[in-house]
């Protein structure tokens, strides 16, 4: 056995331990941590100290920032012009101060209600377009009318150029008119007639909403695409009519004459509205009743409510008529090369 004298004894100096504990940094509790985090948030992030010889480089704008700034300035310039034209900024077509022939090449002239230049965009696009040249003191007013008539049933206005005192406007290429359909051997069915007249009335209702009247409607300036979509052309001729009753009466009467041409392939020599082929078009048919209504109506809105126009017509039913008109009807042209 080991004697008590052989056992080792350890002595602890509690006074020294107490002094060491007091010299240590206390660990913060939850409340102190929250307070510290809150103060850091209010004061904002602290940037690390930089050595005296290191200079901070100023951050420059990226190309994307410059593009956004350019677009913003462009929109500021467009806003007053768009407001003057009565259109929204994204609908406004800017006039470029350059010759259109820098990007377009003339090919031939096509006769619709007059001769219009057909051109192609230079490669790689090679898109076919039509070009009109406006001269005279009213050229800016004509461009304004094109700005104001952006609707599915109007020929689309693509761009404009100002060069040597003239304004050149670029429009969609639609080479078939109702005059070509009239000249083709096929007669429209009642639903096909409704598809034509219904789309024209949609365009005229849009004009009435804008307080405008076309005033020069003929079968030669009512165009139709291969998909059967009616496109009213020569909208630069539109005029202000206000909101007076009967303001769109001239367009309604012109629509009656066009309907008569479509129904029987000709108009009356004395200018009267009527149908002579009663076997094909009985007097009680919707087509003849609509024709009679055009002589007495006072608004486009009334014509749109006629049973003929409210019938279940489809623009797709016009596709084959357009195709036939394209191969059977003579179209005047002048080759420019």
C-alpha positions in Angstrom: 0.0 0.0 0.0 1.1 3.5 -0.7 1.4 5.7 2.3 -0.3 9.1 2.5 3.1 10.7 2.4 3.7 9.3 -1.1 0.5 10.8 -2.6 1.0 13.9 -4.8 -1.1 17.0 -3.9 -2.2 19.7 -6.3 -3.0 23.2 -5.2 -5.1 25.7 -7.2 -4.6 29.4 -6.8 -8.2 30.6 -7.2 -7.3 34.3 -6.9 -5.1 34.0 -10.0 -7.8 32.2 -12.0 -10.2 34.9 -11.1 -7.8 37.6 -12.4 -7.4 35.7 -15.8 -11.2 35.4 -16.2 -11.7 39.1 -15.7 -9.1 39.9 -18.5 -11.0 37.8 -21.2 -13.5 39.5 -23.6 -17.0 38.4 -22.7 -19.1 36.5 -25.3 -22.1 38.6 -26.3 -25.5 37.2 -25.7 -28.5 37.1 -28.1 -29.7 40.7 -27.2 -26.2 42.2 -27.7 -25.9 40.4 -31.1 -29.3 41.7 -32.2 -28.4 45.3 -31.2 -25.1 45.1 -33.1 -26.7 43.8 -36.2 -29.4 46.5 -36.1 -26.8 49.3 -35.8 -24.8 47.9 -38.7 -27.9 47.8 -40.9 -28.8 51.4 -40.1 -25.3 52.7 -40.6 -25.0 50.9 -44.0 -22.2 48.6 -45.2 -18.7 49.6 -44.2 -16.2 49.7 -47.0 -12.9 48.1 -46.1 -10.0 50.4 -45.6 -7.7 50.9 -48.6 -4.0 51.3 -48.4 -2.9 54.9 -49.0 -1.2 54.0 -52.3 -4.3 52.3 -53.8 -6.8 54.7 -55.5 -10.4 53.7 -56.1 -11.3 53.5 -59.9 -14.5 55.3 -60.9 -17.1 52.9 -62.3 -18.0 53.7 -65.9 -21.3 53.0 -67.6 -21.8 49.8 -69.6 -22.8 49.8 -73.3 -26.3 48.6 -72.1 -26.6 51.7 -69.9 -25.8 53.9 -72.9 -28.3 52.1 -75.1 -31.1 52.6 -72.5 -30.2 56.3 -72.2 -30.3 56.7 -76.0 -33.6 55.1 -76.3 -35.0 57.3 -73.5 -33.8 60.4 -75.3 -35.3 59.1 -78.6 -38.7 58.5 -77.0 -38.6 62.1 -75.5 -38.1 63.4 -79.1 -40.9 61.2 -80.5 -43.5 62.0 -77.9 -44.6 65.5 -79.1 -44.6 64.3 -82.8 -46.7 61.3 -82.0 -49.1 63.5 -80.0 -49.4 65.9 -82.9 -50.1 63.0 -85.3 -52.7 61.6 -82.8 -51.0 58.2 -82.4 -49.2 56.4 -79.6 -45.4 56.7 -79.5 -44.8 53.0 -80.6 -47.1 53.6 -83.6 -45.2 56.7 -84.8 -43.2 56.2 -88.0 -40.2 58.5 -88.1 -39.2 60.4 -91.3 -35.6 59.7 -92.2 -33.6 62.5 -93.8 -32.1 60.4 -96.6 -32.9 59.1 -100.1 -35.1 55.9 -100.1 -33.0 54.6 -102.9 -30.0 54.0 -100.6 -31.9 51.0 -99.3 -34.5 50.3 -102.0 -34.3 49.6 -105.7 -37.1 50.4 -108.2 -38.4 47.5 -110.2 -41.6 48.6 -112.0 -44.8 50.7 -111.7 -48.2 49.1 -111.0 -51.5 50.6 -111.9 -54.1 50.6 -109.0 -56.0 53.8 -108.6 -52.9 55.3 -110.2 -49.4 54.2 -110.9 -47.4 53.3 -107.8 -43.7 52.3 -107.7 -42.9 48.8 -106.8 -39.5 48.3 -105.2 -37.4 45.7 -103.5 -35.2 46.1 -100.4 -31.5 45.5 -101.2 -30.0 42.2 -100.1 -30.2 40.2 -98.0 -33.9 41.2 -97.3 -35.2 41.6 -100.9 -38.6 42.4 -99.5 -41.1 43.7 -102.1 -42.7 47.0 -101.1 -44.6 49.9 -102.8 -43.4 53.5 -102.7 -45.4 56.7 -103.1 -43.9 60.2 -103.6 -45.6 63.2 -102.0 -44.7 66.7 -103.2 -46.3 70.0 -102.6 -47.3 71.9 -99.4 -49.6 69.2 -98.2 -47.0 66.4 -98.1 -46.6 66.5 -94.3 -50.4 66.4 -93.9 -50.5 63.2 -96.1 -47.9 61.6 -93.9 -49.9 62.5 -90.9 -52.9 60.8 -92.3 -50.9 57.6 -92.9 -49.7 57.8 -89.3 -53.4 58.1 -88.1 -54.7 55.1 -90.1 -52.9 52.1 -88.7 -55.5 49.4 -88.7 -55.7 45.8 -90.0 -57.9 46.8 -92.9 -55.6 49.6 -94.2 -52.4 49.2 -96.2 -49.6 49.1 -93.7 -47.3 52.2 -93.5 -43.8 51.0 -93.0 -41.4 54.0 -93.2 -40.8 57.4 -94.7 -38.0 59.4 -96.2 -37.4 63.1 -96.8 -35.2 63.8 -99.8 -34.8 66.8 -102.2 -38.1 68.4 -101.2 -40.2 65.3 -101.5 -41.5 62.8 -99.0 -41.4 59.1 -100.0 -43.6 56.7 -98.1 -43.0 52.9 -98.1 -46.1 50.7 -97.9 -47.0 47.0 -97.9 -47.1 45.4 -101.4 -50.6 44.3 -102.2 -51.0 44.0 -106.0 -54.7 42.8 -106.3 -57.6 45.3 -106.0 -61.4 44.8 -106.0 -61.2 46.2 -109.6 -59.3 43.0 -110.5 -61.9 40.9 -108.7 -64.7 42.6 -110.6 -62.8 42.1 -113.9 -62.4 38.3 -113.2 -65.1 35.9 -114.5 -66.3 34.7 -111.0 -69.3 36.2 -109.2 -69.1 36.4 -105.4 -71.5 34.4 -103.3 -73.5 36.3 -100.7 -71.1 35.2 -97.9 -68.1 36.3 -100.0 -69.7 39.6 -100.7 -70.3 39.9 -96.9 -66.6 39.1 -96.2 -65.6 42.0 -98.5 -68.1 44.6 -97.4 -67.7 43.6 -93.7 -64.0 44.2 -93.7 -64.4 47.5 -95.5 -66.9 48.6 -92.9 -64.5 47.6 -90.1 -62.0 50.0 -91.6 -64.5 52.7 -92.1 -65.8 52.4 -88.6 -62.2 52.9 -87.4 -62.0 56.1 -89.5 -65.3 57.3 -88.0 -63.8 56.7 -84.5 -60.9 58.9 -85.6 -63.4 61.5 -86.9 -62.0 61.0 -90.4 -63.6 60.2 -93.8 -61.9 58.6 -96.7 -63.9 60.4 -99.3 -62.3 58.7 -102.4 -63.3 55.1 -102.2 -63.3 53.0 -105.4 -62.8 49.4 -106.2 -59.3 50.4 -107.5 -58.0 51.5 -104.1 -59.6 48.7 -102.0 -56.9 46.0 -102.1 -57.1 42.4 -101.0 -54.3 40.1 -99.9 -53.8 36.4 -100.9 -55.1 35.5 -97.4 -58.4 37.4 -98.1 -57.7 40.4 -95.9 -59.1 43.7 -97.3 -56.7 46.6 -97.3 -58.0 50.2 -97.9 -55.4 52.2 -99.8 -55.0 56.0 -100.5 -55.7 56.8 -96.9 -53.5 59.9 -97.3 -56.7 61.4 -98.9 -58.6 61.1 -95.6 -60.1 64.4 -94.3 -61.4 65.6 -90.9 -65.2 65.5 -90.6 -65.7 65.9 -86.8 -68.6 64.1 -85.1 -71.5 65.7 -86.9 -74.4 63.4 -87.9 -73.9 62.0 -91.5 -70.2 62.8 -91.5 -69.5 59.5 -93.1 -72.3 59.6 -95.6 -70.0 59.9 -98.7 -68.1 56.7 -97.7 -71.4 54.8 -97.2 -72.6 55.8 -100.7 -69.3 54.9 -102.2 -69.6 51.5 -100.6 -73.0 51.0 -102.3 -71.5 51.6 -105.7 -68.6 49.2 -105.0 -71.1 46.5 -103.8 -73.1 47.0 -107.1 -69.9 46.5 -109.1 -69.1 43.3 -107.2 -72.7 42.0 -107.6 -73.1 42.5 -111.4 -69.6 43.5 -112.7 -70.7 47.0 -113.7 -72.4 50.2 -112.5 -75.4 52.0 -113.9 -74.6 54.6 -116.6 -76.8 57.2 -114.8 -75.1 56.7 -111.5 -78.1 55.1 -109.9 -77.8 52.2 -107.4 -79.6 49.0 -108.4 -79.3 45.4 -109.7 -80.6 44.3 -113.1 -79.8 40.5 -112.8 -82.7 39.5 -110.6 -82.2 35.8 -111.3 -78.8 35.8 -109.6 -79.7 38.4 -107.0 -83.5 38.3 -106.1 -85.0 41.5 -104.6 -85.5 39.8 -101.2 -81.8 38.7 -100.9 -79.7 40.2 -98.2 -77.2 41.6 -100.8 -79.9 43.6 -102.6 -81.4 44.9 -99.4 -78.0 46.0 -98.2 -77.4 47.8 -101.5 -80.7 49.6 -101.1 -79.8 50.6 -97.5 -76.6 52.4 -98.7 -78.8 54.9 -100.5 -80.6 56.0 -97.4 -78.4 55.3 -94.4 -76.8 58.1 -92.4 -74.0 56.2 -90.7 -71.4 53.4 -91.1 -72.6 52.0 -87.8 -76.1 51.3 -89.2 -74.7 49.4 -92.2 -72.6 47.2 -89.9 -75.8 46.0 -88.2 -77.4 44.8 -91.5 -78.1 41.0 -91.6 -75.8 40.6 -94.6 -72.8 41.9 -92.6 -73.8 40.0 -89.4 -73.9 36.7 -91.4 -71.1 34.2 -90.6 -68.7 35.3 -93.3 -65.0 34.3 -93.3 -62.2 36.2 -95.1 -60.6 32.8 -96.0 -63.4 32.3 -98.5 -61.9 35.1 -100.6 -58.6 33.3 -101.2 -59.5 31.5 -104.4 -61.2 34.7 -105.8 -58.0 36.6 -105.3 -56.0 33.8 -106.9 -58.3 33.8 -109.9 -58.1 37.6 -110.2 -54.3 37.4 -110.2 -54.2 35.3 -113.3 -57.3 36.4 -115.2 -57.5 40.2 -114.8 -55.3 42.6 -116.7 -53.1 44.8 -114.6 -51.4 47.8 -116.0 -47.7 48.2 -115.4 -44.5 49.9 -116.5 -41.2 48.0 -116.3 -38.4 50.3 -115.1 -35.2 48.4 -116.0 
